[in-house]
Amino acid sequence: MLTIALSKGKLIESALELFRRAGYDVAGLSGESRRLVFACPDIGMTFLIVRPSDVPTYVEYGGADAGIVGKDVLMEQDSDVYEPLDLGFGACRISVAALMGEGLRDRLSSKIRIATKYPKITERFFNERGIPVEIIKLYGSIELAPVVGLADRIVDLVETGSTLKAHDLAEVEVIAHSTARFIVNRASLRLKHEPLVELIRRLRAALEPRASMLGKGRPSTARRGKKKAARA
């Protein structure tokens, strides 16, 4: 059987819906259940429901053969896993935010204090720009840090920006965009090659209808160019 680690929280319902579209019966699974392990022998899988930050660890060290987790977690942890699919859902961005009106003002004479739950991403981003920073690791309520004077800026996940606005904060830079990814343990890909390749194939096929619908909104640049040429 394959063991699949799923992230608790926002991603789980979209992940389960993807498995349903791929033809897998996951009727007994729910993100609201207190159970952490769901055995589904009819489809040859066992699902683990774990914290998002733990999914790459389970997959990298063989506790799970594969998993679904946000790209932001993968960037922060630098996990040694195979990443065959961008699943598209759970879209958000990792952004730098500050109190409204402060903009990109940098205090070059001293370190900028930044509160975040992404210390590695934050350090890499500012080091590449030659800006000295002091990083304060927080696990929640990141938006409060500039309000109470704990930090000059924050680095956090932003989806709609409404939470930032509610605390008089504004995005000043986007570090990266994040979506859910399907990841695979490298040893499992060799030892359980056939079932994993089949799973990847079916998940990819389940994603294609949605991608094609998004592509129907506007004609491609090439097609628009051909129409212009034909009219000329």
C-alpha positions as a Markdown table, in Angstrom:
| # | Residue | x | y | z |
|---|---|---|---|---|
| 1 | Met | 0.0 | 0.0 | 0.0 |
| 2 | Leu | 1.0 | 3.6 | -0.5 |
| 3 | Thr | 1.1 | 5.9 | 2.4 |
| 4 | Ile | 0.1 | 9.5 | 1.6 |
| 5 | Ala | 0.6 | 12.4 | 4.1 |
| 6 | Leu | -2.0 | 15.2 | 3.8 |
| 7 | Ser | -1.8 | 18.7 | 5.3 |
| 8 | Lys | -4.3 | 19.6 | 8.0 |
| 9 | Gly | -6.2 | 22.9 | 7.5 |
| 10 | Lys | -6.9 | 24.8 | 4.3 |
| 11 | Leu | -5.4 | 22.3 | 1.8 |
| 12 | Ile | -7.1 | 19.1 | 2.9 |
| 13 | Glu | -10.5 | 19.5 | 1.3 |
| 14 | Ser | -9.1 | 20.5 | -2.0 |
| 15 | Ala | -6.6 | 17.6 | -1.8 |
| 16 | Leu | -9.5 | 15.1 | -1.1 |
| 17 | Glu | -11.5 | 16.6 | -4.0 |
| 18 | Leu | -8.5 | 16.0 | -6.3 |
| 19 | Phe | -8.3 | 12.4 | -5.3 |
| 20 | Arg | -12.1 | 12.0 | -5.9 |
| 21 | Arg | -11.7 | 13.5 | -9.4 |
| 22 | Ala | -8.8 | 11.1 | -10.0 |
| 23 | Gly | -11.2 | 8.2 | -9.3 |
| 24 | Tyr | -10.2 | 7.3 | -5.8 |
| 25 | Asp | -12.8 | 6.6 | -3.2 |
| 26 | Val | -11.9 | 8.7 | -0.2 |
| 27 | Ala | -15.5 | 8.9 | 1.2 |
| 28 | Gly | -14.4 | 8.1 | 4.8 |
| 29 | Leu | -11.8 | 10.9 | 5.0 |
| 30 | Ser | -12.5 | 14.2 | 6.6 |
| 31 | Gly | -10.3 | 17.1 | 7.7 |
| 32 | Glu | -12.6 | 17.7 | 10.7 |
| 33 | Ser | -12.0 | 14.2 | 12.2 |
| 34 | Arg | -9.7 | 13.7 | 15.1 |
| 35 | Arg | -8.3 | 10.6 | 13.5 |
| 36 | Leu | -4.8 | 10.9 | 12.1 |
| 37 | Val | -4.7 | 7.6 | 10.1 |
| 38 | Phe | -7.2 | 6.5 | 7.5 |
| 39 | Ala | -6.7 | 3.0 | 5.9 |
| 40 | Cys | -8.3 | 2.7 | 2.5 |
| 41 | Pro | -7.5 | -0.9 | 1.4 |
| 42 | Asp | -9.9 | -0.7 | -1.5 |
| 43 | Ile | -7.7 | 1.8 | -3.3 |
| 44 | Gly | -4.4 | 0.5 | -1.8 |
| 45 | Met | -3.6 | 3.6 | 0.2 |
| 46 | Thr | -3.3 | 4.8 | 3.8 |
| 47 | Phe | -3.7 | 8.5 | 4.5 |
| 48 | Leu | -1.9 | 10.4 | 7.3 |
| 49 | Ile | -3.4 | 13.7 | 8.4 |
| 50 | Val | -0.5 | 15.8 | 9.8 |
| 51 | Arg | 0.5 | 19.4 | 10.3 |
| 52 | Pro | 1.6 | 21.1 | 7.1 |
| 53 | Ser | 5.1 | 21.7 | 8.4 |
| 54 | Asp | 5.5 | 17.9 | 9.1 |
| 55 | Val | 4.4 | 16.7 | 5.7 |
| 56 | Pro | 7.9 | 17.1 | 4.0 |
| 57 | Thr | 9.5 | 15.4 | 7.0 |
| 58 | Tyr | 7.3 | 12.3 | 6.8 |
| 59 | Val | 7.9 | 12.1 | 3.1 |
| 60 | Glu | 11.7 | 12.8 | 3.1 |
| 61 | Tyr | 12.4 | 10.2 | 5.9 |
| 62 | Gly | 10.0 | 7.5 | 4.6 |
| 63 | Gly | 7.1 | 7.8 | 7.0 |
| 64 | Ala | 5.0 | 8.4 | 3.9 |
| 65 | Asp | 5.6 | 7.6 | 0.3 |
| 66 | Ala | 4.1 | 10.8 | -0.9 |
| 67 | Gly | 2.3 | 13.9 | 0.3 |
| 68 | Ile | 0.6 | 17.2 | -0.4 |
| 69 | Val | 1.9 | 20.4 | 1.0 |
| 70 | Gly | 2.3 | 24.1 | 0.2 |
| 71 | Lys | 5.3 | 25.3 | -1.8 |
| 72 | Asp | 6.0 | 27.8 | 1.1 |
| 73 | Val | 6.8 | 24.9 | 3.4 |
| 74 | Leu | 9.1 | 23.3 | 0.9 |
| 75 | Met | 11.0 | 26.5 | 0.4 |
| 76 | Glu | 11.4 | 27.0 | 4.1 |
| 77 | Gln | 12.6 | 23.5 | 4.9 |
| 78 | Asp | 14.7 | 22.7 | 1.8 |
| 79 | Ser | 13.5 | 19.1 | 1.9 |
| 80 | Asp | 15.1 | 16.4 | -0.2 |
| 81 | Val | 11.9 | 15.2 | -2.0 |
| 82 | Tyr | 10.8 | 14.7 | -5.6 |
| 83 | Glu | 8.2 | 17.3 | -6.6 |
| 84 | Pro | 6.4 | 16.1 | -9.8 |
| 85 | Leu | 3.1 | 18.1 | -9.6 |
| 86 | Asp | 2.0 | 21.7 | -9.0 |
| 87 | Leu | -1.6 | 21.1 | -8.0 |
| 88 | Gly | -2.7 | 24.7 | -8.4 |
| 89 | Phe | -4.9 | 25.1 | -5.4 |
| 90 | Gly | -4.1 | 26.9 | -2.2 |
| 91 | Ala | -2.6 | 29.8 | -4.1 |
| 92 | Cys | -1.1 | 32.6 | -2.0 |
| 93 | Arg | 2.1 | 34.6 | -1.8 |
| 94 | Ile | 5.0 | 35.0 | 0.6 |
| 95 | Ser | 5.2 | 38.8 | 1.1 |
| 96 | Val | 7.0 | 41.5 | 3.0 |
| 97 | Ala | 4.6 | 43.8 | 4.8 |
| 98 | Ala | 4.9 | 47.0 | 6.9 |
| 99 | Leu | 2.7 | 49.5 | 8.5 |
| 100 | Met | 1.0 | 51.7 | 5.9 |
| 101 | Gly | 3.1 | 54.6 | 4.8 |
| 102 | Glu | 6.4 | 53.0 | 5.7 |
| 103 | Gly | 7.0 | 51.5 | 2.2 |
| 104 | Leu | 10.5 | 50.2 | 1.5 |
| 105 | Arg | 12.4 | 52.5 | 3.8 |
| 106 | Asp | 15.6 | 50.7 | 4.8 |
| 107 | Arg | 17.7 | 51.6 | 7.9 |
| 108 | Leu | 21.1 | 51.0 | 6.4 |
| 109 | Ser | 22.8 | 52.0 | 9.7 |
| 110 | Ser | 21.1 | 49.2 | 11.7 |
| 111 | Lys | 19.4 | 45.9 | 11.2 |
| 112 | Ile | 15.8 | 45.8 | 10.2 |
| 113 | Arg | 13.8 | 43.7 | 12.6 |
| 114 | Ile | 11.5 | 41.2 | 10.9 |
| 115 | Ala | 8.9 | 38.9 | 12.5 |
| 116 | Thr | 8.1 | 35.8 | 10.6 |
| 117 | Lys | 7.5 | 32.0 | 10.7 |
| 118 | Tyr | 9.7 | 31.7 | 7.6 |
| 119 | Pro | 13.2 | 32.6 | 9.0 |
| 120 | Lys | 15.1 | 30.8 | 6.2 |
| 121 | Ile | 13.2 | 32.3 | 3.3 |
| 122 | Thr | 13.4 | 35.8 | 5.0 |
| 123 | Glu | 17.1 | 35.5 | 5.6 |
| 124 | Arg | 17.9 | 34.4 | 2.0 |
| 125 | Phe | 15.7 | 37.2 | 0.5 |
| 126 | Phe | 17.3 | 40.0 | 2.4 |
| 127 | Asn | 20.8 | 38.6 | 2.2 |
| 128 | Glu | 20.6 | 38.6 | -1.6 |
| 129 | Arg | 19.8 | 42.3 | -1.4 |
| 130 | Gly | 22.6 | 43.1 | 1.1 |
| 131 | Ile | 20.1 | 44.3 | 3.7 |
| 132 | Pro | 21.0 | 43.4 | 7.3 |
| 133 | Val | 18.1 | 42.0 | 9.3 |
| 134 | Glu | 17.3 | 40.7 | 12.7 |
| 135 | Ile | 14.7 | 37.9 | 12.5 |
| 136 | Ile | 12.2 | 37.2 | 15.2 |
| 137 | Lys | 10.6 | 33.8 | 14.9 |
| 138 | Leu | 6.9 | 33.7 | 15.6 |
| 139 | Tyr | 4.3 | 30.9 | 15.2 |
| 140 | Gly | 1.1 | 32.9 | 14.8 |
| 141 | Ser | -0.5 | 36.4 | 15.0 |
| 142 | Ile | 2.4 | 37.7 | 12.9 |
| 143 | Glu | 0.4 | 40.9 | 11.9 |
| 144 | Leu | 0.6 | 42.1 | 15.5 |
| 145 | Ala | 4.4 | 42.5 | 15.5 |
| 146 | Pro | 4.6 | 45.9 | 13.8 |
| 147 | Val | 1.5 | 47.2 | 15.5 |
| 148 | Val | 3.0 | 46.8 | 19.0 |
| 149 | Gly | 6.6 | 47.7 | 17.9 |
| 150 | Leu | 8.1 | 44.3 | 18.1 |
| 151 | Ala | 9.2 | 44.4 | 14.5 |
| 152 | Asp | 9.7 | 46.9 | 11.6 |
| 153 | Arg | 8.2 | 44.4 | 9.1 |
| 154 | Ile | 6.8 | 41.0 | 8.7 |
| 155 | Val | 7.2 | 38.2 | 6.2 |
| 156 | Asp | 4.0 | 36.1 | 6.0 |
| 157 | Leu | 1.6 | 34.3 | 3.7 |
| 158 | Val | -0.9 | 36.5 | 2.0 |
| 159 | Glu | -4.0 | 35.3 | 0.2 |
| 160 | Thr | -6.4 | 38.2 | -0.1 |
| 161 | Gly | -4.6 | 40.9 | 1.9 |
| 162 | Ser | -7.7 | 41.5 | 4.1 |
| 163 | Thr | -5.9 | 40.5 | 7.3 |
| 164 | Leu | -3.1 | 42.9 | 6.6 |
| 165 | Lys | -5.5 | 45.8 | 5.9 |
| 166 | Ala | -7.4 | 45.1 | 9.2 |
| 167 | His | -4.1 | 45.8 | 11.0 |
| 168 | Asp | -3.1 | 48.8 | 8.9 |
| 169 | Leu | -0.4 | 46.8 | 7.1 |
| 170 | Ala | 0.4 | 46.8 | 3.4 |
| 171 | Glu | 2.5 | 44.5 | 1.2 |
| 172 | Val | 5.7 | 46.2 | 0.1 |
| 173 | Glu | 7.3 | 43.2 | -1.8 |
| 174 | Val | 6.3 | 39.7 | -2.9 |
| 175 | Ile | 9.1 | 37.2 | -2.3 |
| 176 | Ala | 7.4 | 34.2 | -4.0 |
| 177 | His | 4.1 | 32.6 | -5.0 |
| 178 | Ser | 3.0 | 29.4 | -3.4 |
| 179 | Thr | 0.5 | 26.6 | -4.4 |
| 180 | Ala | 0.0 | 23.1 | -3.2 |
| 181 | Arg | 2.5 | 20.5 | -4.5 |
| 182 | Phe | 2.5 | 16.7 | -4.7 |
| 183 | Ile | 5.8 | 15.4 | -3.3 |
| 184 | Val | 7.3 | 11.9 | -3.3 |
| 185 | Asn | 9.9 | 10.1 | -1.3 |
| 186 | Arg | 12.9 | 9.4 | -3.6 |
| 187 | Ala | 13.4 | 5.8 | -2.4 |
| 188 | Ser | 9.7 | 5.0 | -2.7 |
| 189 | Leu | 9.7 | 6.2 | -6.3 |
| 190 | Arg | 12.2 | 3.3 | -7.0 |
| 191 | Leu | 10.7 | 0.7 | -4.7 |
| 192 | Lys | 7.0 | 1.4 | -5.4 |
| 193 | His | 7.5 | 2.8 | -8.9 |
| 194 | Glu | 4.4 | 1.5 | -10.7 |
| 195 | Pro | 1.7 | 2.5 | -8.1 |
| 196 | Leu | 3.3 | 5.9 | -7.6 |
| 197 | Val | 3.7 | 6.6 | -11.4 |
| 198 | Glu | 0.0 | 5.5 | -11.8 |
| 199 | Leu | -1.1 | 7.8 | -9.0 |
| 200 | Ile | 0.9 | 10.8 | -10.5 |
| 201 | Arg | -0.7 | 10.1 | -13.9 |
| 202 | Arg | -4.2 | 10.0 | -12.5 |
| 203 | Leu | -3.7 | 13.2 | -10.4 |
| 204 | Arg | -2.3 | 15.0 | -13.4 |
| 205 | Ala | -5.2 | 13.9 | -15.6 |
| 206 | Ala | -7.6 | 15.2 | -12.9 |
| 207 | Leu | -5.9 | 18.5 | -13.0 |
| 208 | Glu | -6.0 | 18.9 | -16.8 |
| 209 | Pro | -9.8 | 19.7 | -17.2 |
| 210 | Arg | -9.4 | 22.7 | -14.7 |
| 211 | Ala | -6.2 | 23.9 | -16.5 |
| 212 | Ser | -8.0 | 23.7 | -19.9 |
| 213 | Met | -11.0 | 25.6 | -18.6 |
| 214 | Leu | -8.6 | 28.4 | -17.4 |
| 215 | Gly | -7.1 | 28.5 | -20.8 |
| 216 | Lys | -10.4 | 29.0 | -22.6 |
| 217 | Gly | -10.8 | 32.5 | -21.2 |
| 218 | Arg | -8.6 | 34.2 | -23.8 |
| 219 | Pro | -7.0 | 33.0 | -27.0 |
| 220 | Ser | -3.3 | 32.4 | -26.9 |
| 221 | Thr | -0.9 | 35.1 | -28.2 |
| 222 | Ala | 0.0 | 32.9 | -31.2 |
| 223 | Arg | -3.7 | 32.5 | -32.2 |
| 224 | Arg | -4.3 | 36.2 | -31.7 |
| 225 | Gly | -1.3 | 36.9 | -34.0 |
| 226 | Lys | -2.7 | 34.6 | -36.7 |
| 227 | Lys | -6.1 | 36.3 | -36.6 |
| 228 | Lys | -4.5 | 39.7 | -37.0 |
| 229 | Ala | -2.4 | 38.4 | -39.9 |
| 230 | Ala | -5.5 | 36.9 | -41.5 |
| 231 | Arg | -7.4 | 40.2 | -41.3 |
| 232 | Ala | -4.4 | 42.0 | -42.7 |
